[in-house]
Amino acid sequence: MPQRKNTFSSWRHRAAQRAVHAAWAWAQRSGSVTAERPGRLRFGAIGEATRLAFPLGTVFGEPWIHLGSHCIIGEQVTLTAGLMPDLDLGPDPILRIGDGVVLGRGSHVIADTTVTIGSDCYFGPYVYVTSTNHSYDDPHQPIGRQWPRMQPVEIGPGCWIGTGAVILPGARIGRNVVVAAGAVVRGSVPDHAVVAGAPARVVRRWTPDDGWQPPLRTPAPVPIPDGMTPGQLAALAELDEDGLARLAQLETEG
């Protein structure tokens, strides 16, 4: 026998669901951190229109963290300067993040010594950047009790760091570099390169003399022309190959 639907109970469930979603949206708006609303955090610098999404990850050593303008720091992103909270790290910033940087959800940037991220870098979710590695020189001591090794990390401007990538101490990544998802980067990476693997190696590179080598397999995407409306884009998406060819011919004749 089919059970009768309890209309009142269903209505209460929907009302409670809407209330929970509304409360969570309010918490996300209210809990986010900006220069105007820093909450308990006192960053060394935080630029205009930069926002740390709520819920926050672990954040400490913020007086030695400098954030540029127009950055988006996703939910549960960890930003730390120093080995632990409440240390005096001196007069200079330890973690520098440039303008227009996006750090994807769940990413970690661990700056026990200097870490610099250039402007307009985009990080996928769960990227791990660290300036510290565990040492294991003494075979008789637990690794976690041995003093770690630290080396500065530098990521040049305009880079794309794929999901789950790991940037190890001492890494020097050039300008406009693509780091593939899951790659583990150590050492130096030249400008305009694509690196992949663990450990990461250069799989493609651009130079002024040779262009991209190996050559790109697909043509570059064409930007949307200025002034095109959503309706025009929708109409264009419905055209088949013959329609696109006729449209291109009309543009050529015009």
PAKOLRO-624469 format. One record per residue (C-alpha): residue in one letter; chain; x, y, z. Coordinates in steps of 0.5 Angstrom, whole numbers, plus 500, padded with zeros to 3 digits. Each point is the difference from the previous one (the first is absolute). Layout:
# residues N
(rec "A","A",(X,Y,Z))
...
# end
This chain:
# residues 254
(rec "M","A",(500,500,500))
(rec "P","A",(503,507,498))
(rec "Q","A",(501,504,506))
(rec "R","A",(496,507,500))
(rec "K","A",(505,506,500))
(rec "N","A",(500,504,506))
(rec "T","A",(499,507,497))
(rec "F","A",(501,504,506))
(rec "S","A",(507,496,501))
(rec "S","A",(502,501,493))
(rec "W","A",(499,508,501))
(rec "R","A",(503,500,506))
(rec "H","A",(506,497,497))
(rec "R","A",(500,505,494))
(rec "A","A",(500,506,505))
(rec "A","A",(505,497,505))
(rec "Q","A",(505,499,493))
(rec "R","A",(499,507,498))
(rec "A","A",(501,503,507))
(rec "V","A",(507,496,500))
(rec "H","A",(502,502,493))
(rec "A","A",(498,507,502))
(rec "A","A",(504,500,506))
(rec "W","A",(506,497,497))
(rec "A","A",(500,505,495))
(rec "W","A",(500,505,505))
(rec "A","A",(506,497,504))
(rec "Q","A",(504,500,493))
(rec "R","A",(499,507,499))
(rec "S","A",(501,502,507))
(rec "G","A",(506,496,501))
(rec "S","A",(504,502,494))
(rec "V","A",(506,504,502))
(rec "T","A",(502,506,496))
(rec "A","A",(504,506,501))
(rec "E","A",(494,504,503))
(rec "R","A",(497,494,504))
(rec "P","A",(507,496,502))
(rec "G","A",(497,497,506))
(rec "R","A",(505,498,505))
(rec "L","A",(505,499,495))
(rec "R","A",(505,506,499))
(rec "F","A",(504,499,493))
(rec "G","A",(506,504,499))
(rec "A","A",(497,502,494))
(rec "I","A",(493,498,496))
(rec "G","A",(498,504,494))
(rec "E","A",(494,503,497))
(rec "A","A",(494,495,498))
(rec "T","A",(504,494,503))
(rec "R","A",(496,495,504))
(rec "L","A",(501,493,504))
(rec "A","A",(494,496,499))
(rec "F","A",(497,497,506))
(rec "P","A",(501,495,503))
(rec "L","A",(507,502,501))
(rec "G","A",(506,495,500))
(rec "T","A",(505,500,505))
(rec "V","A",(503,507,500))
(rec "F","A",(506,503,505))
(rec "G","A",(506,504,499))
(rec "E","A",(496,505,496))
(rec "P","A",(504,506,502))
(rec "W","A",(505,497,496))
(rec "I","A",(495,499,494))
(rec "H","A",(499,505,495))
(rec "L","A",(494,499,495))
(rec "G","A",(499,504,494))
(rec "S","A",(494,503,497))
(rec "H","A",(494,496,496))
(rec "C","A",(502,493,503))
(rec "I","A",(495,495,501))
(rec "I","A",(502,495,506))
(rec "G","A",(495,494,500))
(rec "E","A",(497,496,505))
(rec "Q","A",(505,496,505))
(rec "V","A",(506,503,497))
(rec "T","A",(506,500,505))
(rec "L","A",(505,506,500))
(rec "T","A",(505,500,505))
(rec "A","A",(507,504,502))
(rec "G","A",(505,496,505))
(rec "L","A",(500,494,503))
(rec "M","A",(495,501,505))
(rec "P","A",(496,506,502))
(rec "D","A",(502,506,505))
(rec "L","A",(507,500,497))
(rec "D","A",(504,506,498))
(rec "L","A",(502,499,493))
(rec "G","A",(504,507,499))
(rec "P","A",(498,506,496))
(rec "D","A",(499,497,494))
(rec "P","A",(494,497,497))
(rec "I","A",(501,492,499))
(rec "L","A",(494,498,496))
(rec "R","A",(499,505,494))
(rec "I","A",(494,499,495))
(rec "G","A",(499,505,494))
(rec "D","A",(494,503,497))
(rec "G","A",(494,496,497))
(rec "V","A",(502,493,503))
(rec "V","A",(495,495,501))
(rec "L","A",(501,494,505))
(rec "G","A",(496,494,499))
(rec "R","A",(496,497,505))
(rec "G","A",(504,496,505))
(rec "S","A",(507,503,498))
(rec "H","A",(505,500,505))
(rec "V","A",(506,506,499))
(rec "I","A",(505,498,506))
(rec "A","A",(505,506,500))
(rec "D","A",(505,498,506))
(rec "T","A",(505,504,496))
(rec "T","A",(499,504,494))
(rec "V","A",(494,498,495))
(rec "T","A",(499,505,494))
(rec "I","A",(494,499,496))
(rec "G","A",(500,505,494))
(rec "S","A",(494,504,497))
(rec "D","A",(494,497,496))
(rec "C","A",(502,493,502))
(rec "Y","A",(494,495,500))
(rec "F","A",(500,494,505))
(rec "G","A",(495,494,499))
(rec "P","A",(497,497,507))
(rec "Y","A",(505,496,505))
(rec "V","A",(507,503,497))
(rec "Y","A",(505,499,505))
(rec "V","A",(506,505,500))
(rec "T","A",(505,499,506))
(rec "S","A",(507,503,501))
(rec "T","A",(501,495,505))
(rec "N","A",(502,492,500))
(rec "H","A",(501,495,505))
(rec "S","A",(507,498,501))
(rec "Y","A",(502,493,502))
(rec "D","A",(508,500,501))
(rec "D","A",(500,497,506))
(rec "P","A",(498,492,500))
(rec "H","A",(499,500,507))
(rec "Q","A",(495,506,501))
(rec "P","A",(493,500,498))
(rec "I","A",(499,504,493))
(rec "G","A",(495,505,503))
(rec "R","A",(505,502,506))
(rec "Q","A",(506,502,495))
(rec "W","A",(501,507,498))
(rec "P","A",(497,501,494))
(rec "R","A",(503,503,493))
(rec "M","A",(497,507,498))
(rec "Q","A",(501,503,493))
(rec "P","A",(497,506,497))
(rec "V","A",(495,499,495))
(rec "E","A",(498,504,494))
(rec "I","A",(494,500,495))
(rec "G","A",(500,505,494))
(rec "P","A",(495,504,498))
(rec "G","A",(494,497,495))
(rec "C","A",(501,493,502))
(rec "W","A",(494,494,500))
(rec "I","A",(501,495,506))
(rec "G","A",(496,494,499))
(rec "T","A",(496,496,505))
(rec "G","A",(504,496,505))
(rec "A","A",(507,503,498))
(rec "V","A",(505,500,505))
(rec "I","A",(506,506,500))
(rec "L","A",(506,498,504))
(rec "P","A",(505,504,503))
(rec "G","A",(505,503,496))
(rec "A","A",(495,500,494))
(rec "R","A",(501,506,495))
(rec "I","A",(494,500,495))
(rec "G","A",(501,505,494))
(rec "R","A",(495,505,497))
(rec "N","A",(493,497,497))
(rec "V","A",(502,493,502))
(rec "V","A",(495,494,500))
(rec "V","A",(500,495,505))
(rec "A","A",(496,494,499))
(rec "A","A",(495,497,505))
(rec "G","A",(504,496,505))
(rec "A","A",(507,502,498))
(rec "V","A",(505,500,505))
(rec "V","A",(505,506,498))
(rec "R","A",(507,501,503))
(rec "G","A",(506,504,497))
(rec "S","A",(499,505,495))
(rec "V","A",(495,501,494))
(rec "P","A",(501,504,494))
(rec "D","A",(495,506,498))
(rec "H","A",(495,498,495))
(rec "A","A",(500,492,502))
(rec "V","A",(495,494,501))
(rec "V","A",(503,495,505))
(rec "A","A",(496,494,503))
(rec "G","A",(502,494,504))
(rec "A","A",(503,498,506))
(rec "P","A",(506,502,500))
(rec "A","A",(497,506,495))
(rec "R","A",(504,500,494))
(rec "V","A",(499,505,494))
(rec "V","A",(495,497,495))
(rec "R","A",(499,506,495))
(rec "R","A",(503,507,500))
(rec "W","A",(500,507,496))
(rec "T","A",(506,504,497))
(rec "P","A",(500,506,496))
(rec "D","A",(504,496,494))
(rec "D","A",(496,493,500))
(rec "G","A",(493,502,503))
(rec "W","A",(497,494,504))
(rec "Q","A",(504,494,500))
(rec "P","A",(497,495,499))
(rec "P","A",(495,503,496))
(rec "L","A",(493,501,503))
(rec "R","A",(495,495,498))
(rec "T","A",(494,505,500))
(rec "P","A",(499,507,497))
(rec "A","A",(500,506,505))
(rec "P","A",(493,502,503))
(rec "V","A",(497,506,496))
(rec "P","A",(498,505,506))
(rec "I","A",(492,502,500))
(rec "P","A",(500,507,496))
(rec "D","A",(498,506,504))
(rec "G","A",(493,502,500))
(rec "M","A",(497,493,498))
(rec "T","A",(494,499,504))
(rec "P","A",(498,493,503))
(rec "G","A",(494,500,495))
(rec "Q","A",(505,500,494))
(rec "L","A",(505,495,504))
(rec "A","A",(494,495,501))
(rec "A","A",(498,501,492))
(rec "L","A",(507,499,498))
(rec "A","A",(500,493,505))
(rec "E","A",(494,497,496))
(rec "L","A",(504,501,493))
(rec "D","A",(502,494,496))
(rec "E","A",(507,499,496))
(rec "D","A",(496,503,494))
(rec "G","A",(497,506,504))
(rec "L","A",(507,502,503))
(rec "A","A",(503,499,493))
(rec "R","A",(495,505,497))
(rec "L","A",(501,505,505))
(rec "A","A",(507,500,499))
(rec "Q","A",(499,501,493))
(rec "L","A",(495,506,501))
(rec "E","A",(506,503,505))
(rec "T","A",(505,499,494))
(rec "E","A",(496,503,495))
(rec "G","A",(498,506,504))
# end
